[in-house]
């Protein structure tokens, strides 16, 4: 297996990003309207958007995605970076792509002057949590959310 390369999302990544996005949604048993998927991809490419995406590439194939965004916060004068979605193709798990994507997202957050990088996962996502626990201790916060 060759080295994993991390780079920003490019317009020609549409098919790969959509395939990985669909896998991510399946994993979380989620449904997103096609219009939201289309708008998300466009925003990820828009340099004026607060959203961005990194991709992990190996042997010329996109094997992972990391969608993230910056937002203002009442806790700092600097923005926070939220790693919104992280997914690696199941066939590429163990390649180091997920760790590389998180660390590259951290670098992007630092470069943008963010004060914090954070993300969430489901409690049942043991394999991901095992990785995350090697990067940073989990917080004590519990997330509540209400659909509107």
Secondary structure, 3 states (H helix, E strand, C coil): CCCCEEEECCHHHHHHHHHHHHHHHHHCCCCCCHHHHHHHHHHHHCCCCCEEEEEEEECCEEEEEEEEEEECCCCCCCCEEEEEEEEECHHHCCCCHHHHHHHHHHHHHHHCCCCEEECCCCCCCHHHHHHHHHHCCCCCCCCCCCCC
